[in-house]
């Protein structure tokens, strides 16, 4: 085999391998997801549940698991929040300990801590979110939130 043939084979292998993998912009994904969470925190702290819900995918496929129940669909999750909270009882939300893990160019999961500062209590807990990238941007498609036991 000549050097030229070996070179062509190697170039072909590199093209096949290179075309078969998708590049993940991990920093870009982390920044986009952080932007969604920051906007949600701001909306919550302003008492605006509808704007908070803008971080979720407006779809019947959305799932929210918490307190031994699963809400399915954007409208059901909105109703859950509106039933459980009023602007006066929402308090000040803080997200912390965020670990954002990109899974592909259009998917990521987040593990973090949530805390509410309000009268007369200060509830909090952990959450796991699944984000997907859509034409309208990065949106939560699954939320599993737990509360710490006192």
C-alpha positions as CSV (number, residue, x, y, z in Angstrom):
1,X,0.0,0.0,0.0
2,X,1.4,3.4,-0.9
3,X,1.6,6.3,1.5
4,X,-1.0,8.1,-0.6
5,X,-3.6,5.3,-0.1
6,X,-2.9,5.2,3.6
7,X,-3.3,9.0,3.8
8,X,-6.7,8.7,2.0
9,X,-7.8,6.0,4.3
10,X,-6.9,8.0,7.4
11,X,-8.6,11.1,6.1
12,X,-11.7,9.0,5.4
13,X,-11.7,7.6,8.9
14,X,-11.3,11.0,10.4
15,X,-14.2,12.4,8.3
16,X,-16.5,9.5,9.3
17,X,-15.7,9.8,13.0
18,X,-15.9,13.6,13.0
19,X,-19.2,13.7,11.2
20,X,-20.7,11.1,13.6
21,X,-20.2,13.2,16.7
22,X,-22.0,16.4,17.8
23,X,-20.0,19.1,19.5
24,X,-21.5,20.2,22.8
25,X,-21.0,23.8,23.8
26,X,-21.1,23.1,27.5
27,X,-20.5,26.7,28.6
28,X,-23.1,28.0,26.2
29,X,-25.6,25.4,27.6
30,X,-24.8,26.3,31.2
31,X,-25.2,30.0,30.5
32,X,-28.5,29.5,28.8
33,X,-29.9,27.3,31.5
34,X,-28.6,29.7,34.2
35,X,-30.4,32.5,32.4
36,X,-33.7,30.6,32.6
37,X,-33.3,29.9,36.3
38,X,-32.3,33.5,37.0
39,X,-35.4,34.8,35.2
40,X,-37.5,32.3,37.1
41,X,-36.1,33.4,40.4
42,X,-36.7,37.1,39.5
43,X,-40.3,36.5,38.4
44,X,-41.0,34.5,41.6
45,X,-39.5,37.2,43.8
46,X,-41.8,39.7,42.0
47,X,-44.8,37.5,42.8
48,X,-45.4,36.7,39.1
49,X,-46.3,33.0,38.7
50,X,-47.1,33.3,35.0
51,X,-43.7,34.8,34.2
52,X,-42.1,32.1,36.4
53,X,-43.8,29.5,34.3
54,X,-42.2,30.9,31.2
55,X,-39.2,28.7,32.1
56,X,-41.3,25.6,31.5
57,X,-42.1,24.1,28.2
58,X,-45.7,25.0,27.4
59,X,-46.7,21.5,26.5
60,X,-48.9,18.6,27.6
61,X,-45.6,16.6,27.9
62,X,-44.4,18.7,30.8
63,X,-44.2,16.8,34.1
64,X,-43.8,18.1,37.6
65,X,-43.3,15.6,40.5
66,X,-43.5,16.8,44.1
67,X,-45.2,15.8,47.4
68,X,-46.1,12.3,46.2
69,X,-48.0,13.7,43.2
70,X,-47.2,14.2,39.5
71,X,-48.8,17.1,37.5
72,X,-48.8,16.6,33.8
73,X,-49.1,19.5,31.3
74,X,-48.2,23.2,31.5
75,X,-51.7,24.2,32.6
76,X,-51.8,21.6,35.4
77,X,-48.4,22.9,36.7
78,X,-49.6,26.5,36.6
79,X,-52.8,25.5,38.4
80,X,-50.7,23.7,41.1
81,X,-48.6,26.8,41.7
82,X,-51.6,29.2,41.8
83,X,-53.4,26.9,44.2
84,X,-50.4,26.6,46.5
85,X,-49.1,30.2,46.4
86,X,-50.3,33.7,46.3
87,X,-48.1,36.7,45.7
88,X,-48.2,37.3,49.5
89,X,-47.1,33.8,50.4
90,X,-44.5,33.3,47.7
91,X,-41.6,34.9,49.7
92,X,-38.1,35.4,48.3
93,X,-36.8,32.4,46.2
94,X,-33.1,31.5,46.0
95,X,-31.6,28.8,43.9
96,X,-28.1,27.5,45.0
97,X,-25.7,24.6,44.7
98,X,-26.5,24.3,40.9
99,X,-24.9,21.5,39.0
100,X,-25.8,21.9,35.3
101,X,-24.8,18.9,33.2
102,X,-25.1,19.1,29.4
103,X,-26.2,15.8,27.9
104,X,-26.3,16.7,24.2
105,X,-26.5,19.9,22.2
106,X,-30.2,20.1,23.0
107,X,-30.5,18.5,26.5
108,X,-29.2,19.1,30.0
109,X,-30.1,18.2,33.6
110,X,-29.8,20.4,36.7
111,X,-29.6,19.4,40.3
112,X,-29.9,22.2,42.9
113,X,-31.2,23.6,46.1
114,X,-34.2,25.9,46.5
115,X,-35.1,28.0,49.5
116,X,-37.9,30.4,50.3
117,X,-37.5,33.2,52.8
118,X,-40.9,34.3,54.1
119,X,-43.0,34.7,57.2
120,X,-43.7,32.5,59.2
121,X,-41.4,29.8,57.8
122,X,-38.5,29.2,55.5
123,X,-39.1,26.1,53.4
124,X,-36.6,24.6,51.0
125,X,-35.3,21.5,49.4
126,X,-33.7,19.9,46.4
127,X,-34.7,19.8,42.7
128,X,-33.8,18.0,39.6
129,X,-34.7,19.5,36.3
130,X,-34.5,18.2,32.7
131,X,-34.0,21.0,30.1
132,X,-34.5,20.7,26.4
133,X,-33.6,23.3,23.7
134,X,-36.5,24.3,21.4
135,X,-37.0,27.1,18.8
136,X,-38.1,29.3,21.6
137,X,-35.1,28.5,23.7
138,X,-34.1,26.3,26.7
139,X,-37.2,25.1,28.6
140,X,-37.8,22.8,31.5
141,X,-39.6,19.6,30.4
142,X,-39.4,17.7,33.8
143,X,-39.2,19.0,37.3
144,X,-38.8,16.8,40.4
145,X,-38.8,19.0,43.6
146,X,-38.6,17.8,47.1
147,X,-38.9,19.6,50.4
148,X,-36.6,19.1,53.4
149,X,-38.2,17.3,56.3
150,X,-38.1,19.3,59.5
